[in-house]
Amino acid sequence: MNKKENFLKGFIKENPLFVSLLGMCPSLAVTTSLENAIGMTMGVFFVLVLSNLIISLIMSNPKLAVLVKPVRIPVYIVVIATLVTIVEMVMHAFVIDLYRALGVFIPLIVVNCIILGRAEAFASSNKPVDSLIDGVGMALGYGAAIMLISIFREFLGKGTLTIWGDLQLNLTFIFNFLKIEPIAMFIQPVGAFLAFGLILAGITAIANNHKNKLAKEVTNNG
């Protein structure tokens, strides 16, 4: 796998949310608005990229690897928890509204399956540069996924898209044109699973259609 493939795999082939189905609960909980999804993406990006890099640096050192390997999971958690604490403190200091909106889901990044999974499955056995690229790709792929869900939910549930703070797109004119009201259910917990299911079904249908086309081409050429 070259560096380009390593970076891009997090978007489609190994998307942590839509393919691996990791970290679903906190991801769905914070997608009530696009702003929340952007904030969570920045937090996960910081933690995932740096944890991948730090863990790879540790495990790439033969002497450190021998010491760490028997207790690697606690070591990973200490590294991740330190980075999450930094994220939490920065959000608390500079973006208090976002900090309150994300609430308990910020410290829960520590046990996010995506971050622990990349640490164990990739960073612990690959070079620092490759681990850094993997972290960036996976974090951006995760961010794209939760932002897509949040756009779907906020638009259908409120008719708006809150990008950041007071920067908001009011799209209620679309509902007014159609003479319908926004569906408030989509900003409730049940709406998160419904939105996720609909988006996942659409992605699966597109992927299956693509596979069928490739199969037909192979058959015709054969």
C-alpha positions as CSV (number, residue, x, y, z in Angstrom):
1,M,0.0,0.0,0.0
2,N,1.5,3.3,-1.1
3,K,1.1,6.6,0.9
4,K,-1.8,7.8,-1.3
5,E,-3.8,4.6,-0.8
6,N,-3.0,4.7,2.9
7,F,-4.4,8.2,3.2
8,L,-7.5,7.6,1.0
9,K,-8.6,4.3,2.6
10,G,-10.1,6.1,5.6
11,F,-12.6,7.9,3.3
12,I,-14.2,5.0,1.5
13,K,-12.6,1.5,1.7
14,E,-12.1,1.5,5.5
15,N,-14.2,4.4,6.6
16,P,-14.4,4.0,10.4
17,L,-18.1,4.8,10.7
18,F,-19.7,3.7,7.5
19,V,-17.6,0.6,6.9
20,S,-16.1,-0.5,10.2
21,L,-19.1,0.8,12.2
22,L,-16.8,1.9,15.0
23,G,-17.6,4.7,17.5
24,M,-21.3,4.9,16.5
25,C,-22.9,5.9,19.8
26,P,-20.9,9.1,20.5
27,S,-20.8,9.9,16.7
28,L,-24.6,9.8,16.4
29,A,-25.1,11.6,19.7
30,V,-23.2,14.8,18.6
31,T,-24.7,15.0,15.1
32,T,-27.6,17.2,16.0
33,S,-25.9,20.1,14.3
34,L,-23.1,20.6,11.8
35,E,-21.2,22.8,14.3
36,N,-21.1,19.9,16.8
37,A,-19.8,17.5,14.1
38,I,-17.1,19.9,13.1
39,G,-16.0,20.4,16.7
40,M,-15.9,16.6,17.3
41,T,-14.0,16.1,14.1
42,M,-11.3,18.6,15.2
43,G,-11.0,16.9,18.6
44,V,-10.8,13.4,17.1
45,F,-8.3,14.6,14.4
46,F,-6.0,16.0,17.0
47,V,-6.1,12.9,19.2
48,L,-6.0,10.3,16.5
49,V,-3.2,11.8,14.5
50,L,-0.9,12.5,17.5
51,S,-1.7,9.2,19.2
52,N,-0.9,7.3,16.0
53,L,2.4,9.2,15.7
54,I,3.4,8.9,19.4
55,I,2.5,5.2,19.6
56,S,4.4,4.4,16.4
57,L,7.5,6.3,17.7
58,I,7.3,4.2,20.9
59,M,6.8,0.9,19.2
60,S,9.4,1.6,16.5
61,N,12.1,1.8,19.2
62,P,13.2,-1.8,19.9
63,K,14.1,-1.1,23.5
64,L,10.9,0.7,24.3
65,A,8.8,-1.8,22.3
66,V,10.1,-4.7,24.5
67,L,9.1,-2.8,27.7
68,V,5.7,-1.6,26.4
69,K,4.4,-4.6,24.5
70,P,3.2,-6.6,27.5
71,V,1.2,-3.6,28.8
72,R,0.6,-1.8,25.5
73,I,-3.2,-1.2,25.9
74,P,-2.8,0.7,29.2
75,V,0.1,2.7,27.6
76,Y,-2.1,3.5,24.6
77,I,-4.9,4.7,26.9
78,V,-2.5,6.9,28.9
79,V,-1.2,8.5,25.6
80,I,-4.8,9.0,24.3
81,A,-6.1,10.2,27.6
82,T,-3.4,12.9,27.8
83,L,-4.2,14.1,24.3
84,V,-8.0,14.1,25.1
85,T,-7.3,16.1,28.3
86,I,-5.5,18.8,26.2
87,V,-8.5,18.9,23.8
88,E,-11.0,19.2,26.6
89,M,-9.0,22.0,28.3
90,V,-8.6,24.0,25.1
91,M,-12.3,23.6,24.3
92,H,-13.3,24.6,27.8
93,A,-11.1,27.7,27.5
94,F,-11.8,29.0,24.0
95,V,-15.1,27.4,22.8
96,I,-17.2,27.0,25.9
97,D,-20.5,26.7,24.0
98,L,-19.2,23.8,21.9
99,Y,-17.6,22.3,25.0
100,R,-21.1,22.3,26.7
101,A,-22.8,21.0,23.6
102,L,-20.4,18.0,23.2
103,G,-20.5,17.4,27.0
104,V,-19.4,14.0,28.2
105,F,-18.6,12.8,24.6
106,I,-15.3,14.8,24.7
107,P,-13.7,12.7,27.5
108,L,-15.2,9.6,26.0
109,I,-12.8,10.0,23.0
110,V,-10.4,8.2,25.3
111,V,-12.2,4.9,24.8
112,N,-13.3,5.6,21.2
113,C,-12.9,2.3,19.3
114,I,-11.6,4.1,16.2
115,I,-8.6,5.6,18.1
116,L,-7.7,2.5,20.1
117,G,-8.3,0.4,17.0
118,R,-5.8,2.4,14.8
119,A,-3.3,2.3,17.6
120,E,-3.4,-1.5,17.9
121,A,-4.0,-2.4,14.2
122,F,-1.8,0.1,12.5
123,A,0.4,2.5,14.5
124,S,1.9,-0.2,16.7
125,S,3.3,-2.1,13.7
126,N,4.1,0.7,11.1
127,K,6.6,3.5,10.7
128,P,5.8,7.0,12.1
129,V,5.2,8.6,8.8
130,D,2.8,5.9,7.6
131,S,1.0,6.0,10.9
132,L,0.7,9.8,10.7
133,I,-0.8,9.5,7.2
134,D,-3.2,6.8,8.4
135,G,-4.3,8.9,11.3
136,V,-5.0,11.9,9.1
137,G,-6.9,9.9,6.5
138,M,-9.0,8.0,9.2
139,A,-9.8,11.2,11.1
140,L,-10.9,13.1,7.9
141,G,-12.9,10.1,6.8
142,Y,-14.6,10.0,10.2
143,G,-15.2,13.7,10.1
144,A,-16.7,13.5,6.6
145,A,-19.1,10.8,7.8
146,I,-20.4,12.6,10.9
147,M,-20.7,15.9,9.1
148,L,-22.8,14.1,6.4
149,I,-25.0,12.7,9.1
150,S,-25.3,16.1,10.9
151,I,-26.2,17.9,7.6
152,F,-28.9,15.3,7.0
153,R,-30.3,15.5,10.5
154,E,-30.1,19.3,11.0
155,F,-31.5,20.1,7.6
156,L,-34.5,17.7,7.9
157,G,-35.0,18.4,11.6
158,K,-34.7,22.2,11.7
159,G,-34.3,23.5,8.2
160,T,-30.9,25.0,9.1
161,L,-27.2,24.3,8.9
162,T,-25.2,25.7,11.8
163,I,-21.6,26.0,10.6
164,W,-20.0,27.8,13.6
165,G,-21.4,30.1,16.2
166,D,-23.7,32.6,14.6
167,L,-22.8,31.5,11.1
168,Q,-25.9,29.6,10.1
169,L,-27.6,28.8,6.8
170,N,-31.4,29.2,7.0
171,L,-32.9,26.7,4.5
172,T,-36.5,26.8,5.8
173,F,-37.6,28.4,2.5
174,I,-37.3,25.0,0.9
175,F,-39.8,23.6,3.4
176,N,-42.0,26.7,2.9
177,F,-41.9,26.1,-0.9
178,L,-42.9,22.5,-0.4
179,K,-45.5,23.6,2.2
180,I,-44.2,21.2,4.8
181,E,-42.6,21.5,8.2
182,P,-39.2,20.3,9.3
183,I,-39.3,16.8,10.8
184,A,-38.3,17.4,14.4
185,M,-37.8,13.6,14.9
186,F,-34.5,13.8,13.1
187,I,-32.9,15.9,15.8
188,Q,-34.0,13.4,18.5
189,P,-32.1,10.2,19.4
190,V,-34.3,8.0,17.2
191,G,-33.6,10.3,14.2
192,A,-29.9,9.7,14.6
193,F,-30.3,6.0,13.9
194,L,-32.8,6.6,11.2
195,A,-30.5,9.1,9.4
196,F,-27.5,6.7,9.8
197,G,-29.5,3.8,8.5
198,L,-30.7,5.7,5.4
199,I,-27.3,7.1,4.6
200,L,-25.7,3.7,5.1
201,A,-28.3,2.0,2.9
202,G,-27.6,4.6,0.1
203,I,-23.8,4.0,0.3
204,T,-24.3,0.3,0.3
205,A,-26.6,0.5,-2.7
206,I,-24.1,2.6,-4.6
207,A,-21.2,0.2,-3.7
208,N,-23.2,-2.8,-4.7
209,N,-24.2,-1.2,-8.0
210,H,-20.5,-0.4,-8.7
211,K,-19.5,-4.0,-7.9
212,N,-22.2,-5.4,-10.2
213,K,-21.0,-3.1,-13.1
214,L,-17.4,-4.3,-12.6
215,A,-18.5,-7.9,-12.5
216,K,-20.5,-7.5,-15.8
217,E,-17.5,-5.8,-17.4
218,V,-15.2,-8.7,-16.3
219,T,-17.8,-11.2,-17.7
220,N,-18.2,-9.4,-21.0
221,N,-14.4,-9.1,-21.4
222,G,-13.9,-12.7,-20.5
